[in-house]
Each structure stands twice: as structure tokens, then as C-alpha cells.
């Protein structure tokens, strides 16, 4: 039975600006977004520009699929797999990383030459044509004109600059950042096969192709003790994940840790604590908490990642894209998830928008990311929540439910300042930094009065 199409959620076919895709083999059909008509229109417009100016490192666009005058899908050339799938396959054993990065850069440079910014450069949006050993940039629903304010849909957390906020503009630096993250990710993944990884760091920027002696850098090369980074797999208390359906793999970002690889709280302890919490939640699930599926174990018997159910976006991404949503339902879900944790004897302790996930089909919000979770009554330790979303603390402070009540108050204030889910595309909204500065003063005055 074919699902009925809501004519208000998808664009109508316009013969003057759209091309109907020919019925040919070797094509991939991307369904039109039923959440945002404007998002689909923007992608069609972008693809039209790319179709007029093709490039070997840009995913080939064939046109739209039309049903009763409505655009139901966009048609592209079909590729064998994306870069993430390629890396985890046996075909990547002899991968030429410099060639891959150069071809991705060629595609990005072509997009930039057309006055556009991709805004979502990540492994899932890089496709591989095995026969020609060619890498292409695809998925254009986040593309903006250079200098345009970021709206509707923007980059993916971890692959886009963290400082991006609601009123930021589309800049080439966003794509360059994503490219650098992909290069570091590829090198990290392929190096893990040897079981040995090194880290070095310099504060001085290096140009592409520039030679430099890493032994003279600010932090000379050192072998990373992987046992400090990844906890040992313990069969009696850990579940090995079955990777099926839509899942998300959470991994430690070695590059982001930097010098903390060798000092401070061992990341392995933080991950182990999160695993223990997630295993407990697996037995005591709740509809407003992100579903945990288990761990991934590497060849050395270390836990290299945690697997969760995949959601479409975070609350922060919804707001950045000026998407409409039910803010009351969002807050209710987060509060419900936090209360469930409290009933189990824990606090979440990091109730920030990046840790709230959204499923567009069911319009359901869930609270996730449990690496800062603390047991009630125990001294706060290892990892703390994001500043601004937690109250001020000292080293002797204990985990209390009041920490989450504070975070919920800040979240409610943040939602209101960001338009309560009803912000329009061109509304000028305060940045998160500005909101946190304001709410901190409000909360301090409130506590002073009490």
C-alpha cells in the first residue's frame, strides 16, 4: 500500500526550473523530505546548478521523480557505498588516503567556485565508485549560498565547527573544517589496525604539502596508551552490539582530546562509567531516553565505541535550521527522561541542546549522551556537564537532583529565547553564549533571594 502524499509537505513540479529524471539503470532515488518543502526546493535548486556544471568528484544528479504533479524524490547516480561503509569493508586495506582527500577537496573546490558551501562534509556524504576508484561529494540538502545565513538544515555535530550558531553565515571554512576532520578520521581508523597510535601537536598552522619536523613541535610524538583510552571488554557486564537498522556509533575523538590523552581523567574510566549506566538503562528503558544497543570491541579486546539508536538530528540542529517543533513536548520529554534517571538513582548532569535528539517521523524527543551521568550522593567526578547548563560546583560537591533541575530551568529559558519552536526563517535570535550569560545572572539573583 502506497503512503498518501501530503501536497503541502512536498513541492509541485515546475517545468521551468526542474528536470524530470529519465528512467535508467544505475540510479539512486532519494525521497523528498516530508518535513520541509523549502528544504527539498533548496536541494533541487542546488542540484540544478550542479547539473549545469558537472564535475567528476560531485555526485551526478539526474532530475526529479514526479507523481500527480508533486515531486516525490530526487534521482542521482548510484554509487557502491559511502566512505564510512568503505572504510569498514575489506576494500579499504590498501586505501590511498591522500588521493581520497584530494578528490574530496576537488569536489568541495568546485562547489565553492559556484558560490556555494556544502555545510555537511562528513563520511556518510562521500560516495565511492569502486570501478574507477573515485570519491565524490554528495547529499546537497544542507548546501547554502556563500554568505547566506544558516537555515533549515546545517552541518552534523562533530563534523562542523562547534562555534556555529543560529545566526552564523555559510562560510567556506565550514567545509574545510569537515575535510580536515575526515582526514584525521581516516588516518585514525586505518592506524588502529596496527594496534599502535601516536600523537603530536603544534600551535603553528601548516600549509598543505609543507614539511615540518614533528619532533620539534610543542608536543612531540608520543605513543598513546590505548588501555588508558578504551576500557577492556568485560563479557559479564557488557553487551556486544548487533549493528542492524539505523544505528549511531559513539567513539572517542582522539584528536579532540589532544594533550588530555596523557593527563587528567582517563577517558577509559569515563567510557566505562557510561557503559555501566547504559547497561542499566537497557534493562530499565524509557521512551524519552536514547536507546542503547551495546558496545563494539576491537581486535585488542578493548571497547572502541558504544552503539545507540540513530535519530535525525539534535535539538541544536533543529533550532539552527529554524525548523518548527513542539517546544512544550520537547521539554516534557527531557524532564520525563531526567526523572526516570533520578528514580534509578542517577542524574544526567548535561542537559544541553546537543544531547537532546529528535526523530522527525514520530516527532519524538529523547535525552541522550550519558558520559556525564553521576550517581546521586556521590562526589561529582570524571566528567562534568557543559558550563552554563550546570550550576557552579566545587571538587567536594555531591551529585544532587537539583543539578538537573537547574539544567532544566536553563533549557526552558534557552528554548524561549530561541523562539519556542516557532522561530521563522529570517528571525534574528540571540546566540547560545548570550542566552547563557543572561540566564546565569537570572539564576544567581534567584538563588541569592532564596
C-alpha positions in Angstrom: 0.0 0.0 0.0 1.5 3.4 -1.0 1.5 6.1 1.6 -0.6 9.1 0.8 1.4 12.2 0.0 0.6 15.5 1.7 0.7 18.1 -1.1 1.6 20.8 1.5 4.8 18.9 2.5 6.4 18.4 -0.9 7.0 20.9 -3.8 5.0 20.9 -7.0 6.8 20.2 -10.2 7.9 23.3 -12.1 8.9 22.6 -15.7 10.9 25.8 -16.0 13.2 25.1 -13.0 13.1 21.3 -12.7 14.2 18.3 -14.9 12.3 15.0 -14.8 14.8 12.2 -14.3 14.9 9.6 -17.1 14.1 6.0 -16.2 17.6 4.5 -16.4 19.5 1.8 -14.6 22.3 2.7 -12.2 20.3 5.4 -10.4 19.6 6.1 -6.7 16.3 7.6 -5.6 16.4 10.0 -2.6 12.9 10.5 -1.2 11.8 14.1 -0.9 11.7 15.4 2.7 8.2 15.3 4.1 9.3 17.6 6.9 10.2 20.7 4.9 9.0 21.6 1.4 11.6 24.5 1.4 14.4 22.1 2.2 13.6 20.0 -0.9 13.2 23.0 -3.1 16.6 24.3 -2.0 18.2 21.0 -2.8 16.6 20.8 -6.2 17.8 24.3 -6.9 21.3 23.4 -5.8 21.3 20.2 -7.9 20.2 22.2 -11.0 23.3 24.4 -10.7 25.5 21.3 -10.3 23.8 19.6 -13.2 24.7 22.5 -15.4 28.3 22.5 -14.2 29.2 18.8 -13.6 32.4 17.6 -12.0 33.9 14.1 -11.7 34.1 14.4 -7.9 30.5 15.6 -7.5 27.6 13.1 -7.2 25.7 13.0 -10.6 22.2 14.5 -10.4 19.6 13.2 -12.9 16.4 15.1 -12.0 13.2 14.7 -10.0 10.6 12.0 -9.8 7.0 13.3 -10.2 3.8 11.8 -9.0 0.5 13.6 -9.8 2.4 16.9 -10.3 4.2 16.6 -7.0 8.0 16.0 -6.5 8.3 12.8 -4.6 12.1 12.1 -5.0 15.4 13.3 -6.4 17.4 11.0 -8.7 21.1 10.6 -8.5 23.8 8.3 -9.9 24.2 5.2 -7.8 27.5 4.5 -6.1 28.7 1.4 -4.4 28.9 2.7 -0.9 29.7 5.7 1.2 33.1 6.4 2.8 32.2 5.1 6.2 31.0 1.8 4.7 34.1 1.7 2.5 36.4 2.1 5.5 34.8 -0.8 7.4 35.0 -3.1 4.4 37.9 -5.2 3.3 38.4 -3.0 0.2 40.0 -0.2 2.3 43.1 -2.3 3.2 45.2 -0.5 0.6 43.4 2.8 0.7 45.2 5.8 -0.7 44.3 8.5 1.8 46.0 11.4 0.1 44.1 10.6 -3.2 40.8 10.3 -1.3 41.3 13.7 0.4 42.4 15.4 -2.8 39.3 14.2 -4.7 37.0 15.3 -1.9 38.8 18.6 -1.9 38.4 18.9 -5.7 34.6 18.4 -5.3 34.5 21.0 -2.5 36.5 23.5 -4.5 34.1 23.0 -7.4 31.1 23.7 -5.1 32.9 26.8 -3.8 33.7 28.1 -7.3 29.9 28.2 -7.9 29.3 30.4 -4.9 28.0 27.6 -2.7 29.0 26.0 0.6 28.2 22.3 1.2 27.9 22.7 5.0 27.8 19.0 5.8 31.1 17.4 4.8 31.2 14.0 6.6 32.0 10.3 5.7 28.3 9.5 5.1 28.1 12.2 2.4 31.2 11.0 0.5 30.4 8.2 -2.0 32.7 5.7 -3.6 32.7 4.4 -7.2 34.8 1.2 -6.9 35.3 0.5 -10.7 37.0 3.9 -11.1 38.4 4.2 -7.6 36.7 7.6 -7.4 35.4 9.5 -4.4 32.5 12.0 -4.9 30.8 14.6 -2.7 27.0 14.1 -2.4 23.9 14.9 -0.4 23.1 18.5 -1.1 20.2 19.3 1.3 22.5 21.4 3.6 24.0 23.5 0.8 23.8 27.2 1.2 24.9 30.1 -0.9 28.1 31.5 0.4 27.4 34.3 2.9 23.8 33.2 3.4 22.5 32.8 7.0 22.4 29.1 8.0 18.8 27.9 7.9 16.6 24.8 7.6 19.4 22.2 7.8 23.0 22.6 8.6 26.1 20.5 9.4 26.4 17.4 11.6 27.8 17.7 15.1 31.4 16.6 15.2 32.0 17.4 11.5 31.1 21.1 11.6 32.7 23.8 13.7 31.4 23.7 17.3 31.0 27.5 17.5 28.4 27.6 14.7 25.1 29.2 16.0 21.7 30.3 14.8 22.8 33.5 13.1 26.0 32.3 11.5 26.7 32.6 7.8 27.7 29.9 5.4 31.4 30.1 5.0 34.0 28.0 3.1 35.7 27.4 6.4 32.8 25.1 7.4 33.7 22.7 4.5 37.4 23.0 5.1 36.9 22.0 8.7 34.8 19.0 7.6 37.6 17.9 5.2 40.2 18.1 7.9 38.0 16.1 10.3 37.6 13.4 7.6 41.4 13.2 7.0 42.0 12.8 10.8 39.2 10.2 11.0 40.6 8.2 8.1 44.1 8.2 9.5 42.9 7.3 12.9 40.7 4.4 11.7 43.4 2.9 9.4 46.1 3.3 12.1 44.0 1.4 14.5 44.6 -1.8 12.5 48.3 -1.8 13.7 47.2 -1.5 17.4 49.6 1.4 17.9 48.8 5.1 17.6 50.9 8.2 18.0 50.0 11.8 18.9 51.9 15.1 18.2 50.7 18.7 18.3 51.8 22.1 17.2 50.2 25.5 17.6 51.7 26.7 14.3 49.4 26.2 11.3 50.8 24.1 8.5 50.1 24.6 4.8 49.2 21.7 2.6 52.4 19.9 1.5 54.6 21.9 3.9 57.3 19.8 5.5 57.8 20.0 9.3 59.7 18.0 11.9 57.1 16.8 14.4 59.9 16.1 17.0 60.3 19.9 17.2 56.5 20.6 17.8 55.0 21.9 21.0 54.0 18.3 21.9 56.5 15.9 20.2 55.3 12.4 19.1 54.3 10.0 21.8 52.7 6.6 21.7 49.2 6.6 23.0 48.4 4.1 25.7 45.2 2.6 24.3 44.4 1.0 27.6 44.0 4.5 29.1 41.6 5.5 26.2 39.5 2.4 25.8 38.1 0.2 28.6 38.7 -3.6 28.5 35.7 -5.6 27.3 34.1 -7.5 30.2 31.6 -10.0 28.9 29.8 -10.4 32.2 28.7 -6.7 32.3 28.7 -5.6 28.7 26.5 -6.4 25.7 28.1 -6.6 22.2 26.0 -4.6 19.8 24.4 -6.1 16.8 24.7 -3.5 14.0 21.3 -3.5 12.3 18.9 -0.9 11.1 19.6 2.8 11.8 22.3 3.0 14.5 24.9 5.5 15.7 28.4 4.6 16.8 29.8 6.9 19.5 33.6 6.9 19.6 36.3 8.7 21.5 37.7 11.5 19.4 41.5 11.2 19.9 42.3 14.4 18.1 39.8 16.4 20.2 41.3 15.0 23.4 44.8 16.3 22.4 47.1 16.5 25.4 44.4 15.0 27.6 45.3 11.7 26.1 48.2 11.6 28.6 46.9 13.6 31.6 43.7 14.1 33.6 40.9 11.7 34.0 41.5 8.6 31.8 38.9 8.5 29.0 38.5 4.8 29.6 37.1 5.4 33.0 34.5 7.9 31.6 33.5 5.4 28.9 33.3 2.5 31.4 31.0 4.6 33.6 28.8 5.4 30.6 28.7 1.7 29.7 27.6 0.7 33.2 24.8 3.4 33.1 23.7 2.4 29.6 23.6 -1.3 30.5 21.4 -0.4 33.5 19.1 1.7 31.2 19.0 -1.2 28.7 17.2 -3.2 31.4 15.2 -0.2 32.6 14.3 1.5 29.3 12.2 4.7 28.9 10.7 6.2 25.8 12.3 9.6 26.5 15.8 8.2 26.8 18.1 7.4 23.8 18.1 3.6 23.2 21.4 1.8 23.8 22.3 -1.3 21.8 25.7 -2.3 23.1 29.4 -2.0 22.6 31.9 -2.5 19.7 35.0 -4.5 20.6 38.3 -4.2 18.6 40.9 -6.8 17.9 42.8 -6.0 21.1 39.7 -6.7 23.3 39.1 -3.1 24.0 35.7 -1.3 23.7 36.2 1.1 20.8 32.7 2.5 20.7 29.1 2.4 22.0 26.1 1.9 19.7 22.8 3.7 20.0 19.7 4.1 18.0 20.1 6.8 15.3 18.0 9.9 15.4 17.6 12.5 12.7 19.1 15.5 14.4 19.8 17.2 17.7 17.7 20.0 19.3 20.5 22.4 18.5 20.4 21.4 14.8 16.6 21.9 14.7 17.0 25.4 16.1 19.9 26.3 13.9 17.8 25.3 10.9 14.8 27.4 12.1 12.7 24.2 11.9 9.2 24.3 13.6 8.7 21.9 16.5 6.7 21.5 19.7 8.9 23.1 22.4 6.5 22.0 25.2 6.7 18.4 24.1 10.5 18.7 23.8 10.8 20.0 27.4 8.3 17.4 28.7 10.3 14.6 27.2 13.6 15.8 28.6 12.0 16.3 32.0 10.5 12.8 31.9 13.8 11.2 30.9 15.6 13.0 33.6 13.0 12.0 36.2 13.4 8.3 35.1 17.2 8.6 35.7 16.5 10.1 39.2 14.2 7.2 40.1 17.1 4.9 39.2 19.5 6.8 41.5 21.3 9.0 38.9 21.4 12.5 37.5 22.1 13.3 33.8 24.1 16.4 34.6 24.5 17.6 31.0 21.0 18.8 29.8 22.3 20.8 26.8 20.5 21.0 23.4 23.3 18.9 21.7 22.3 16.0 24.0 18.6 16.1 23.0 17.7 14.1 19.9 14.8 14.2 17.6 13.0 11.7 15.3 11.3 13.6 12.5 8.9 10.8 11.6 7.5 10.2 15.1 8.2 13.8 16.2 9.7 12.3 19.3 12.4 13.9 21.5 14.8 11.8 23.6 17.5 12.6 26.1 20.9 11.0 25.3 24.7 11.1 25.8 25.3 9.6 29.2 29.0 10.1 29.8 28.5 12.8 32.4 25.8 10.8 34.4 26.6 10.7 38.1 25.3 8.6 40.9 23.2 10.6 43.4 25.0 11.2 46.6 28.5 10.5 45.2 31.1 13.3 44.7 31.0 14.8 41.2 33.9 13.4 39.3 35.4 12.4 35.9 33.3 14.4 33.5 31.0 17.4 34.2 28.3 18.9 32.1 28.6 21.9 29.8 29.2 25.2 31.5 26.1 27.3 31.7 23.8 24.2 31.8 25.0 23.1 35.2 25.3 25.1 38.5 28.7 26.3 39.8 30.4 23.4 41.7 33.5 22.6 43.8 35.5 19.5 43.9 33.7 18.4 47.1 30.2 18.8 45.7 27.9 15.8 45.6 25.6 14.8 42.8 22.1 16.0 43.6 18.9 16.1 41.6 19.0 19.9 42.0 21.8 19.9 39.4 19.3 18.6 36.8 16.5 21.0 37.9 19.0 23.8 37.3 19.7 22.4 33.8 16.0 22.1 33.0 15.4 25.7 34.0 18.3 26.8 31.7 16.9 24.6 28.9 13.4 26.2 29.3 15.0 29.7 29.2 17.1 28.8 26.1 14.0 27.4 24.3 12.1 30.6 24.9 14.9 32.8 23.7 15.3 30.7 20.6 11.6 31.1 19.6 10.0 28.1 21.4 10.0 26.1 18.3 8.2 28.7 16.2 11.2 30.8 15.0 10.8 31.9 11.4 13.5 31.6 8.8 14.7 35.2 9.0 14.2 35.8 12.7 17.3 37.2 14.4 17.8 35.2 17.6 20.4 35.7 20.4 23.3 33.3 20.4 23.6 30.5 22.9 26.5 32.3 24.6 24.4 35.4 25.0 21.5 33.4 26.4 23.7 31.6 28.9 25.2 34.8 30.1 21.7 36.2 30.7 20.2 33.1 32.3 23.3 32.7 34.6 22.6 36.2 36.0 18.9 35.4 36.4 19.6 32.2 38.2 22.2 33.8 40.5 19.7 36.5 41.5 17.1 33.9 42.1 19.4 31.8 44.4 20.5 35.0 46.2 16.9 35.8 47.1 16.3 32.3 48.4 
